[in-house]
């Protein structure tokens, strides 16, 4: 009799083992991962952002070296702003293109040649403007998170206050949407007034040269914006 009961019990336990129940259970749920969670190290916090610099040279160094900048998560060396403070014009783009990352400078290759022609048409060159981009390097796929875009827009306001240009030329849809009210972005040849840390500067918006290469019909509207820029610069 006992042998039959032992055999039945063994068979019963074997059935539960095959069903995946290989340990004692109770009526209340048990957090089997409790000990693993308790012993796991806490996730590393991102570096705390440091205070924004007070001079243009210090700001450029901050962009290049500060570990809290979003670009530190992306491959490639940063492309820093170019030009001198108090220039007649500051040009702002969204980010380097792949060709820019290879060349180590903003607006290289075909887009750069078109940009140089645009500047020449209004009596300017790279030597007498200040040029910067929202992001100093390029994220994978050229896609950025909303939080990173907000960070870049905020620090650009400080950047403008340190560069102190007479006028702004904001290029590209992403850059325009980061700075100008949505209802104003439709008027590409309209004058805007950009609020930055400590003041206001007149600004115009136009297409990025990369778009003009693919959509030549947009060059007419871009040319009207450049003509308006010339008018503003001679006031």
C-alpha positions in Angstrom: 0.0 0.0 0.0 2.8 2.4 1.0 4.6 1.5 -2.2 1.5 2.4 -4.2 1.1 5.7 -2.4 4.8 6.5 -3.0 4.6 5.7 -6.6 1.5 7.9 -7.0 3.2 10.7 -5.2 6.3 10.4 -7.4 4.1 10.4 -10.5 2.2 13.4 -9.3 5.4 15.4 -8.6 6.8 14.3 -12.0 3.7 15.6 -13.7 4.1 19.1 -12.1 7.8 19.1 -12.9 6.9 18.5 -16.6 4.4 21.4 -16.3 7.3 23.7 -15.2 6.5 23.8 -11.5 9.8 22.9 -10.0 9.6 24.6 -6.6 7.2 25.2 -3.7 4.4 27.7 -4.3 2.0 29.6 -2.0 -1.2 31.4 -2.2 0.4 34.9 -2.4 2.6 36.1 -5.3 6.3 36.2 -4.7 8.8 38.6 -6.3 11.4 36.0 -7.2 13.7 38.8 -8.6 13.6 40.7 -5.4 17.2 39.9 -4.4 18.6 40.5 -7.9 16.9 43.9 -8.1 18.1 44.9 -4.6 21.7 43.9 -5.4 21.8 45.5 -8.9 23.7 48.8 -9.0 21.6 51.9 -9.7 21.6 53.2 -13.3 24.3 55.8 -14.0 23.0 59.3 -14.1 23.9 61.5 -17.1 26.5 64.2 -16.4 25.1 67.3 -14.9 25.2 70.3 -17.3 27.8 72.9 -16.3 27.1 76.6 -16.3 27.0 78.4 -19.6 30.2 80.3 -20.4 30.4 84.0 -20.4 32.7 84.6 -23.4 32.5 83.4 -27.0 35.9 81.6 -26.8 34.8 79.8 -23.6 31.5 78.9 -25.2 33.2 77.3 -28.2 35.4 75.2 -25.8 32.3 74.3 -23.8 30.6 73.0 -27.0 33.6 70.9 -27.8 34.4 69.4 -24.4 31.4 69.5 -22.1 30.4 65.9 -21.4 26.7 66.9 -20.9 26.2 68.1 -24.5 24.0 65.8 -26.6 26.7 65.5 -29.3 28.9 63.5 -26.9 26.6 60.5 -27.6 27.2 60.7 -31.3 30.2 59.7 -33.5 32.5 62.1 -35.1 34.4 65.2 -34.0 32.3 68.3 -33.5 32.4 71.1 -36.1 32.7 74.3 -34.1 31.4 77.7 -35.1 33.5 79.8 -37.4 34.0 83.6 -37.6 34.4 86.6 -35.3 32.1 88.2 -32.8 30.0 91.2 -33.9 29.9 90.1 -37.5 27.4 91.8 -39.9 25.6 88.4 -40.3 25.3 85.2 -38.3 24.2 82.1 -40.3 22.6 79.3 -38.4 22.0 75.8 -39.9 20.6 72.7 -38.2 23.5 70.2 -38.2 26.4 69.1 -40.4 25.7 67.0 -43.4 27.6 63.8 -44.0 29.9 65.6 -46.4 30.5 68.3 -43.7 31.5 65.6 -41.2 34.1 64.2 -43.7 35.4 67.7 -44.5 35.4 69.0 -40.9 33.6 72.2 -41.8 30.0 73.3 -42.3 28.4 73.5 -45.7 31.0 71.6 -47.7 30.7 69.9 -51.1 27.9 70.9 -53.5 25.7 72.6 -50.8 28.8 74.6 -49.7 29.5 75.8 -53.2 25.9 76.9 -53.6 26.0 78.6 -50.2 29.2 80.5 -51.2 27.5 81.6 -54.4 24.5 82.9 -52.4 26.9 84.9 -50.1 28.8 86.3 -53.1 25.5 87.5 -54.7 24.9 89.8 -51.7 28.5 90.9 -51.3 29.5 88.6 -48.5 31.8 85.7 -48.0 32.6 83.2 -45.2 35.4 85.5 -44.2 33.1 88.2 -43.0 30.2 86.3 -41.5 29.8 84.1 -38.3 28.5 80.6 -39.0 27.2 78.0 -36.6 24.9 75.0 -36.4 22.3 74.0 -33.8 24.2 70.7 -33.4 28.0 70.6 -33.8 28.0 66.9 -35.0 25.5 64.6 -36.8 23.5 62.0 -35.0 22.9 58.6 -36.7 20.4 59.0 -39.4 20.3 62.8 -38.8 17.4 62.3 -36.3 17.3 64.2 -33.0 15.1 63.8 -30.0 12.8 66.7 -29.0 14.7 67.1 -25.7 18.0 67.5 -27.5 16.5 70.0 -29.9 15.2 72.1 -27.0 18.7 71.9 -25.4 20.3 73.1 -28.7 17.9 75.9 -29.2 18.4 77.1 -25.6 22.2 77.2 -25.8 22.0 78.9 -29.3 20.2 81.8 -27.7 23.2 82.2 -25.4 25.5 81.7 -28.3 23.9 84.6 -30.2 24.2 86.8 -27.2 27.9 86.2 -27.1 28.5 86.4 -30.9 26.5 89.7 -31.0 25.7 89.7 -34.8 23.9 92.6 -36.5 21.5 90.2 -38.4 20.6 86.5 -38.4 20.0 84.2 -41.4 18.3 81.0 -40.2 18.5 78.2 -42.8 16.5 75.0 -43.0 13.1 73.9 -41.8 14.2 72.3 -38.6 16.2 75.4 -37.6 13.3 77.7 -38.4 10.8 75.7 -36.4 13.2 75.7 -33.4 13.4 79.5 -33.3 10.5 81.2 -35.1 6.7 81.0 -34.2 4.9 78.5 -36.3 2.6 81.1 -37.8 5.6 83.2 -39.0 7.6 80.4 -40.6 5.5 80.5 -43.8 6.7 84.0 -44.8 10.3 83.2 -45.8 11.0 86.7 -47.0 9.5 88.4 -43.9 11.6 90.0 -41.3 11.4 88.5 -37.8 12.8 89.6 -34.5 14.6 86.9 -32.6 14.7 87.0 -28.8 17.9 85.8 -27.3 19.5 86.0 -23.9 19.6 89.7 -23.3 18.2 91.2 -26.4 16.6 91.1 -29.9 18.2 90.8 -33.3 16.5 91.0 -36.7 16.3 87.6 -38.5 15.4 86.3 -41.9 14.7 82.6 -42.7 15.4 80.7 -45.9 15.9 77.2 -47.3 18.9 75.2 -46.6 21.2 74.8 -49.7 20.7 71.1 -49.5 17.0 71.6 -50.3 17.8 74.0 -53.1 19.9 71.5 -54.8 17.0 69.1 -55.0 14.3 71.7 -55.6 15.6 74.4 -57.9 12.2 76.0 -58.1 12.7 77.2 -54.5 15.7 79.3 -55.5 13.5 82.2 -56.5 12.0 82.5 -53.0 15.5 82.1 -51.5 16.7 84.9 -53.7 13.9 87.2 -52.5 15.0 86.5 -48.9 18.6 87.4 -49.8 17.4 90.6 -51.4 15.5 91.5 -48.3 18.6 90.7 -46.2 20.7 93.2 -48.3 18.0 95.9 -47.7 18.2 95.3 -44.0 21.9 95.3 -43.8 22.1 98.7 -45.5 19.7 100.4 -43.2 
